[in-house]
Amino acid sequence: MRRLDRWKKTLLLALAVASCEWMGAQTATILPAPVEMTMQEGYFRLMDGMTICAEKDELHPVADYFAEAMKEMSGVTLKQVDTDGKKADIRLKVSKDLSPEAYRLTVDADGVSVETGGPAGAFYALQSVRLAIQPQDKTGIPRMYVADQPRFGYRGLMVDVSRYFVEKEELMKIIDCMSVLKLNKLHLHLTDDNGWRLEIKKYPRLTSVGAWRVNQTDRPFPDRRNPEPGEPTPIGGYYTQEDMKEIIRYAAGRCIEIIPEIDMPGHSNAALAAYPELACPSVDKHICVVPGMGQGSGNIIFCAGNEETFRFLEGVIDEVAELFPSHYIHLGGDEAWKEYWKKCPRCADRMKQEGITHIEELQSYFMRRMSKYVQSKGKQVMGWDELTNSTLPDGAIIFGWQGMGNAALKAAAQGHRFVMTPARLMYLIRYQGPQWFEPLTYFGNNTLKDVYSYEPVGADWKENYESLLMGLQASMWTEFCNSAEDVTYQVFPRLAALAEVAWSPKGHKDWYRFVKSLDNYLYLLRSKGIRYSEAMFNIQHKAVAENGKVKVTLECERPDVAIRYTTDGMEPDISSPVYTAPLIVDHGGEIRCATFDGTGKMGKTLTLDMGWNLATGKEVISPNVSDKLLTNGVRGSLKQSDFEWTEWYTPEDASFTVDLGKASPVSRVVLGCLTHYAMGVHKPAGITVEVSADGQHFTKAASRTFTKQEIFKEGNFIEDLSFQITGGKAVRYVKVTTTDAGMCPEDHLKPGQQSRYRFDEIQVF
């Protein structure tokens, strides 16, 4: 009996291995998608004691790296040997016909053979091997042939370490995870209003003062107020030059170049808090390292009329140029507000001396002068696309970020190289999925699929623009991060989508293949303890009022999952109905839905509590298209951009009318109103409700006005503003008119900004 049991176990194990090998051969997945890949049946299986041979000394570090990675991943020990490469199990060879980042990879019965133009190509080939190994197997490399090379030479990630200081060890984890995706540039945003993060030995106050700020981590970034003089500053940190050398070495071992950014002339409060004499004498407020958006402190920038400013920045560049082996230094140049320059006598003198007649050209003078100094150190200059607002520095490489990044094309028209990192798609600070489930941030959505769908080369570009495009970058701004896990959650897995857009040939996209390939990469992230988002499994809803009912549309980015739902208040499970078409709702109640694969639930449960009243499903008459949301039965969240809020952002009064469809007795009207103080979202100054039986003749039924204190109350909350309707007449049309509240007051977080208001639902009873 025992012998039979052992025989059964042996047979089952053999069948499992055979199944794994067949499945591996059919489903081996590599990110980014290679230029060419041919799969064969079967595996080459790694075993202890197998050898790896690098033909050239320059490939030895790559062989060592791969051996360490395999030991960590599978427990297999590989030995690097210097004997005849033909006898080794894994062979790395240099081929003169290949470019440095290109490779040819063959996996067959004899082992793994890599031909490459240089260490980077060998490294990338072995990353392909690493991702092709199935997590459930760990030692079997699918037999295949791959010929591959990148579409773009610049494939980058920017990490803002100023707003949240990412510790050295955590930054190295990010470097590890980006290297697997064959990314080759890490742009570090080292300085900003919120902290100076690099030791400069000539100017020690940059880190003793500029690297630290007050502790307001209990509040979201936009809600933080500037400190009073003398408040303790325990939050922050910085990289010593020895730290940075270690990071640079670590990245270089993974074929990643670290590009430093020293932002100027704006985003400079941290530096000016340390050396306030470098600000314009017209500055009339306390200069500090700001914990949040700065309450106007962003207008305080380096003085362009002070020669000491340039001596200081040249001293910084001296140390940065020596420390970083990168070919590039990024000088920022973005969002430099000129309020104090316009009042500054030194800046006025500078403009007179240089024959400058426009304030934007004063920034051009500043940036061109500093660019020449950087170039004298043998480095190339990079900058944000605001540099195109005036005369560009010679040879500057421009990063297109505003909107879809098209300002960079102004530089291309002048023969400048450029990198695309459009905020609308490549800024990872934005929400990456249905906002009801996501950590608080701001702006709209940049989903995994949005990033993957991006094509950087515009159909209407002039012929020479594409040749000037160096590549792409995802940019991770860290305003809303209070931990390294917050950073990685926003970065991954969207960085994988950026990597494929930057590497794979144009026209090579296959969304279904990509998300299936992604699963192996996510396993790798989990094995490293990296927190990442699973937003791609969550459901985005759209509820639209139609003919007295509400049409609810549900969708998920993953094409390989089913949406299951319930309408009885129960949690959906694997036996719940599958969503196949929009749900038509004609009464109140709960819709609950979630995604499922063959094994069970994948995403979070979306619950739509469909409120019902006389206005639900009814037509809204308004010039504001988003007003259609006012009668869809779904309330908004505290996230102002969750697609459930209407918005008015104008100094003019606004109004909308709801057609109830038929005359009905009305006793009360309720309007859901959002306050989001930090973003300048407040109640209007007044609201008037009018009613009508015919839609032509309206009678005032109720109104409310609000004091400045009520309007500009701090916080993030929703209020139901109620209006009692007296008279007892039958009503078909309800008209709401609002009165603008004007500008945010001087003591506001956004002083002088036009306030705006948002409503999520009108309820009529």
N, C-alpha and C positions, 0 to 999 in steps of 0.2 A: 504494500500500500504506500509506504514512504517512497519506494522507488518510482511508483506511478506518479505520485505528487511531484517529485523532483522532475520527472519527464515533462509533466504538464507545465511546470514553471519554466523549464528550459524552452519549450515550444512557444509559450506566450512571450518570453523575452525575445526570442528570435523573430517572432512576428512583429513585435513592437519596434525592434531595431530596423527590420525591413521596411516597416511602415514609415518610420522616421526618415530613413534614407530616401524613400520614394517621395515623400512629402517635401523633404529638404530640396531635392533636385527640382521639383516642380515649383516651389514657392520661395526659393532663396531671394532675399530682398536686400537691396543696397540703397542707401541714401548718401548723397544725392544720386538720382538715376544716372547710370553711366551712359556714355555716348553709344556704346555697343556692348551687348552682353548675350552670350550664347550658353545655354544650360545643357549639361549632360546628365545622364542618370548616374546615381551613386554619389559616394562621399570619398574624400581623402580624410582619414581619421587621425587626429593628433594623439600621440602617446608619449609618455615620459621617456626621456633620453633621445628623442628625435633632435636633429641638428638643423641649425640655420646658418647660412653662409652669406656674407656680404662681400662682393667682388672687390669693391673699392673701400678704402679707409673711411671715406666720407659717408658711407652707408652703415658703418658699424653702429653708430648711435641709434639708428632706426631699427636695426636688428635687436639691439638691447631693449629698446622700448617695447617692441612687439613681444619679446619673450616675457617681459614683466607683465604686460597686459594679459597674455594668455595664462600666465600663472594665477593672476588675480581672478580671471574669468572662469577658468576650467580646472585649475589645479595642476595642469600639465606643465612639466619643466622642460624647456627647450635649451639646448646648449649651442652657443655660437662657436663655430669652428673656422679655421683658416685654410682647411684642406681644399682639394679640388671641388669647386662648387657643384659639379655635376653629380657628386656623390651625396650632397646634403639633401635633407628632406624639404627645406625651404631655401630658395636660392634668390638672391638679389643681385641684379646685374645692370650696369650702365650701358645704355644704347645711344649712340651719337645721333640717331635719326629722330629722337624724341626730345621735346622741350622739357625744361626742368620740372614742370608740374604734371607732365603726361606719364602714362604708364600702360603697360600691357601685362595682364595677369592671366596665368594659366594654372588651373587646378585639375590634376588628372591622377591616374593611379600612381605616378612617380612622385607626387608631391606638389608643392607650390612653387611656381616660377614667376618672378617679377622682373620685367625689363622697364627701365625708367631713364629719364634724362637727368635725374638728380635726386638728392635726398628727399625733397618734397614729394616727388612722384612716387618714390618707394613708400614713403609714409602713407600717402593716400591709398595706394594699392592695398596696404595691410589694414587700413581702416575699412576698406571694402570687404576684406576677408573677415574682419572682426564682426561686422554687421550681418554678414551672410550666415554666420553660425546661429542656428536656432537655439533659443534659450532653453528649450526642453532637452536639448542634446548636449551642447557645450563643447564637444570635441570634434564634431563632424563638419568639415568644410565641403559644401556642395561642389561637385566637379563642374567647371565652367571656364569660359574664356571671356575676358573683359578687355576692351580697348577704350581708353578714357582720357579726357583732358578737360580743363575748365573752360567755360564760355568767357568768363571775365577774370582778369588778373587781380582785381580788388574785390574781396569777398569778406565783408567786415561786420563787426558788432561794436557799437559804442556803448560804454557803461559810464553813467554819471556817478562818480564816487564822491561828488561834492555834497549833494543833497542828502544822500545816505552813504556813509563811509563803509565800503566793503572791505572787510579785513583781508589781509594777505592770503591766508589759507583758503578763504571762501572764494577769492578771486581766482586762485589756482584751480579750484574745482570747476569754475565756469570755463576757464581756459581748456581744461581737459575735455569738457563736454562739447565745446565748440570745435575742437580739433578733430573729433570723430566725424564731424560734418564737413571736413575739408575747408573750413574757413581759415583765412590766413592773415587777417588784420584785427587787432583789438585796439580801438580808439578809446583812450581814457580821458574823460572830461574831469580834469584834476582840480580846476579852480572855478569858483562861482561866488555868488553872494552868500551862499550857505556854508562855505568852508573851503579852506586851502589845504590840499591833501598831499603835498610833496615837500620834503625837507629841502630848503635852499640855505646852504651854510652861510652865505653872505648876509642873509636877511632872516635871522632866527625868529623874529616876531611873527613871521608869516605862519609858523606852526605853533609857537607858544601862545599866540593870540588868535590868529586867523583860522586855526583848525578847530576852534571850540565855540559852542553856542549854548544858549539857555535850554533847559529841558522843558519842551512843550510837546513831548511825544504822546501825551494823552489826548491831543487834539489833531484832527486831520491837518495836513500841510496848509491848505488855504485859510484855515481858521486861526492860525497862529499870529499873535501880535508881536511887534518888535519889543525887545527888552528895554527896561530902564537902565541908565548907567549904573554900573556896580553890581548888577545881578550875577550870580554864579553861572559859570558856563561849563557844565560837565559833559556835554554831548559832543562827540566828534572823534577825531583821530587823524593820523597821517602816516604816510609811508616814509620811513627813513630812506636815505639813498641806498643803504645796504639792502633794505627790503625790496626796493625797486630793482636793484641789480638781480636779486634772486628771482623776482617775478619775470624779468626780461629773459633770464637764462631758461627758466621753466617753459616760457612760451616759445622760445627759439627751438627748444628740444621737440616741440610739437608743431614746428613750421609756422609759427604765428609771430608777426611783427607787432610790437607795442608802439602805438603812435600817441605821443603826449599832446594834450591840448592845454594851453595857457590862455584863458579867455581875456580879451581886451578889445576896446577900452571899457566896454560894459561888463556886467556880471562880475563886478570887482569889489563888492562890499567887504568880503573877507580880507582882501589885501589892504583895503583902505582903512579897515578897522585897526589893522596892525600898524599902518603908516599913513595916518590921516592927512599928513602934510602933502600927499600926492593928489588929494582931491581939489576941486576948484575952490577958491576962497569964497565963492558965492553960496556954497553949501550952508544951509541954515538949520540943519537938524543933526541929531546924534548919529554918528556912523558906527554901525555894529555889524557883527556877523548875524545875519537875519535867520530866524528859525523857520520862516514860511515865505509868503509872497512879498513881504517887505514893506507894505503900506506906503508905497511911493519911494522907498529907499533904492529901488532899482534905477531911479533917475540919477543917483550919485555914481559917477564914473571917473576914471582916471582923467586928470586935467591935461588937455592937449597943449596948453600954453606954458606948461612948467617943464623946463629942461630936466629937472630932477626926475620927473616921471620916466623919461626915456633912459636916463642913466640907470634907474632902478630896474626897468624891464630888460635892458641889455644885460645887467648883472644876472637876472633870472635866466635869460636865454643862454648865457655862458654855461651855467651849470646844467641846464636841461640838455643842451646840445652835446655836452661831454658825457652825460649819463646815459642817454638813449642812443643806441646804434641805429635807430630807424632813419630812413631817408627823409622823413617828414616831421615837421612840427606844425601843429594846428594852432592858429592864433585867434580862433573864434570870430569876433567882429559882428556878432549878432545882437539885436535888441539893445543897441546903445542909444539910450534916450538922451536928448540934447538939452534938456531944460536948464541945467546949470551952466553948460557951455554958453548958452545964449546970454546968460547974465554975467559971465566971468570976464573980468578985464584982461586977464592973461590970455584967454582964448581969443578975445577981440584983437589983442596985439599980435598974436600969432597969425590970425587971418590977414591982418593988414600987412605984416612982414612978407607973407607968402603970396599976397595977391589973391586970396581966397574970398569969394563973394557969397558962397552958399555954405551953410553949416554942414551939409552932407560931405562936401569936399574937404572940410576940416577932418572928418573921420578918414577920408581917403588919404590925406596927408599923413595922419597918424599910422594907418595900416601900411602904407607904402614905405614909410620910414622904418618901421619895425620889420617889415618883410625883407628889406635890403640887408638889415643886420642879420636876420636868420640865414639868408642866402650866403652871407659872408662866412658863415660857419659850415658851409657845405651842405646845407639842408634845403629841402623844398618846402614851400609854404602852402598850407591849407587854410580854408576859411569857410564860414557859412555864407549862404547866398545873399545876405544883406550887403555884402561887399559889391554887388552889382548895382547898388543904388548910386554909386559914384565911380570915379576912375579906379579901375582895378589895379592892384599891385602886379608888377610884371611877373608872369609865370605862375600866378596863384592858381591852385586847384580848388574848385568851388564845390561845396556840398549843397545840392538842391534839397531843401527841406520844406519850405513854405507851401502848404496845399499839396499839390502833386509834384513839387520840386522844379517847376518849369522856369523859375528865375535863373536856374543854372544854365539854361539855354542862352540867356543873354551873355553869359561868359563864353559859352561855346561859339557864339557868333563872332567873338573876338579872338577865337583860336585857343581858348583856355580848356584844359582838361577838367573833367568834373566827375563827381560821384553822386549817385541818386540815393537819397534817404527820405522820401516824401512822408511828411507827417501824416498825411491822410491814410497811408498804408503801412509804413515802416516804423512808426513810432510805437514802441511796445508799451508805453505808458497807458495807451487807450485800452478800453475793455476788449477782452478777447472772446466774448461769448455773451449769451443772455445775461443782462446786467443784474437780474434779480438774484443770481447766484454768485456774482463776482465781488471781490474786495473793492472797496471804494477807490475810485480814481476820478478822472474827469475827461471831458470830450466824449466822442462817440465810440463806435466799435471798430477795431481792426482784428477781425477774426483770423483763425488759422487759414481758412479758405481765401479770405481777402488777400492775405500775404502771398499765398501760393499762386493766386490768379494774376498777380501783378506782372505786366510786361513792361520792362523799363524803356525800351526803344519805341518812341511814339511813331505812329503811322505817318504823321505829318512833319516829321523832322527833316531838316535839310540834310543833304547827302553826307556831308562831312561830320555831322554831329556824332554819329555812332562810333566813329573812329576815335573821338575824343572822350567817350564814356569809359572811364576806368573800371567801373563796376558798381556794386550796391552795398548798402550798409543798413542794418537794423539798428535803431537807436533806443536805448533803454534809459529814460529819465526816471529818477528815483524819488520824486516828491512824496509819494505815498508809501514808501518802504521804510519799515522800522526793523527789519531783520534781513539776513541773507536769503532766507526762505521766501520772503516777499519779492526779492529781486528775481530769483530763479523761477518763481511761479509765473511772473510776467514774461520772462524770456523764453521759457520752454513750454510747449514744443514749437512755438511760432518760429523760433530760430531755424528749425529744420526746414520749414517752408522757404524762408529766405535763402538758405543754403542751396536748395534745389534750383530756385530761380536764378541764382548767381552762377551755378556750376553747369547745369544741364543745357543742352542745345535749345534754341528757340523752337517752339512747336513740339516740344517733347513732353508736354504736360499730360498727366493721366491721374486725375484726382483719386480714383478708386485705388490704383496701384500705390499712390503716395501714402494714403492713410494705412494701407495694409503694411507697407514697408516701415511706416512709422512705429509700428508696435514693437519691433525689435529694438529700436532706439529708446523707446520708453522703458523697456526692460532694463537697458543699460543705465538709464538715469536712476531707476529705482535701486539698482544694485549699488549705486554710488551714494544713495541717500539723498538724492536731489528732489526737492519738491517742485512739481510742475502742475500745470493746469490740465484738467480733464474737461474743459468747457466744450470741447468738440462733441461730447456725448450729451450735452444738455439741449433743451428744446427752446427755441425762440417762437413766440406766439405773435399773431396779428389778429386783432379783433376789430371788425368793421361793421358799423351800423348799416343795415340794408332792409328797407321796406318793413320797418317795425320789428325786425329780428336782428340778431348779431351773427355774422359769419366769422367763425374762429378757424384760422389757419395755423397749423403746427409744422415746424420743420426742424431738422437736425442736420448738421454739417456732415456727419458720417453717413455714407451711402449704404453701409453694411449693417445697419441696425434697424429694428422696427420700433415705431412709436406705438405704445399701448396706452389705453386711457380708460377712465371710469367716469360716470356721471352720478354715482350714488354716494359719493363721499368716501368710498373705500380706496385704499392704496392699490394702485395698479400692480399686477403681477403677470407672470408668463402666460396666464390663461385669459387675461383681459383682452377686449377687442383690439384689433390692429387698426390704427388710423390709416385710412386710404384716401380720404377726401375731406374738404372743410366741413366742420361741424356747424349746423344751423341751430341756433339757440333761440328759444322764444319764451323762456321763463328763467327765474333765478335758480341758483344752485351752484354746485362745485364741479369743475372739470379738473381731474387729476391725470397727469400723464408723465410717462418716463420712457426712456429708450431701453431696449433689450436686444441681446444677441442670443445665440443658441444656448448659452449657459445661464443666462439670467440678466438681472438689471444692470445697466451700465452707467447711466447718468443719474442726476438728482431729479426728484419729483417736482414738476411744475404744477402749482395749484392756482387755478383761476377761479376766484370767488365772484361769480356773475351776479352782481347786484341788479335788481329790477325795479323800475319805477315808471312813471308816465313818459319820461323822456328816452328811456332805453330803446335803442334801435331806430330812433327817429332821426329825421333829416336836420342837419345844422346848416343854416344859411349864413355864410361868412366868406370874406375874401381870404382868410387865413386857412390854407389847405389842411393844416394839422387840427383844425377845430372839429374835424370828423371824429376825433377821438373822444370828444366830450360826451357822447351818448353810446359808447360801446360796452358799457357795463363793467369795465375793468378799471380798478383804481391804480394809480401810479405808486411807485416806491419813493424812498428818499433820494434816489439817484435821479437827478434831473433829466438825464439823457436816456432813460430806459424805454423810450418810444411810447409812453403813455401820457406824456405831458404836452399840452399845447403851449405856445410861447408868444408873447408880445414883447418886442424890444424896440420901442419907438417912443419919441416924445409926444406923439399924437394919441388921442383917445381912441379906443377900439370898441367894437361891438359885434355881437353875433346873435342870431335868432334861432330858436328851436321850434320846429313845426311838429306839434304833438299828434298830427294826423286827423284828429277830430276834437271837437269842443268837449272839455271835461272840467269838472270843478277842481280848482287848484287852491290849496291852502298854504303851501310852503315850497320854497325853492332853496336848494342847497348847492353851493359851489365849492368844490375842493380846490384849495389854494396852497402852493408850496412856498415855504421860506427856506432859502439856501443862502445864508448871510455871506458866506465866504465868496460866493460866485455872483453876488449882487442881485439875487432873485428875491423879490419882496412882494407884498401886497400892493395893489394900486392905491392911489389916494382916496378913491371913492368908487362905489359900484351902485348902479341903478338898475332895478328890474321893472320892465314894462310888460303889459299883457295886452292881447288883442284877440278878437274873435275872427277877424277877416284878414289879418296880415297887413292891413293898410292903416288902420286907426289904432294907435297904441295909447294906453293909459298908464301913467306911473303908478306902480303898485307898492314899491318898497325901495329904500336906498340906505346905504351906510357909508360913512366917511371914517377915515382912520387918521390918528395923529401921527406925527413924525416918529414918536417913540414906538407906537404900535407897528408902523410900517417897517422901520429899520431895526426891529428887535433882533438880537443875535440868536443864532442857532440854525438847526436844520430840522424842520418839522412841517407837518401837514395840518392845515386847519380846514374844517368844514364851516364855511361862512353861510349862515342861515338867514333867510328873508321870509317873514310872515306875510302872506297875501290875504287881505281882507276884502269883503264885498260880496263874496259868494257867487260871482258871475262865472259862467262857463268860459273857459279859455282854450284857444287852440295854439296860439303863438306866444312864446315867452322870449322877450328880448333883454339881453344883458349889455349894458354899456359901462365901460370902465374909464376912469380918469387917471392919467399918468402921474406917478409919484415923483418924477424928476430925477435929479442927480443924487448919487450917494453922498452923504454929508462928509465933511472934512475929517471927522474922527472915525470914519468907516475904514474897513480893510481895503476897500476900493474907492478911495476918495475921488470925487469928481466924475465917476463913471456913471453913465446912464443906467438907472435901475431897470429891471425887467420883471415881468410877472408870468407865472405859469399856472394853468388850471388843468386838472385831470378829468373831472366829471361834473356834469350838471345833473342834479337829481330833482325831479318835480313830483310833488305828492299832493 
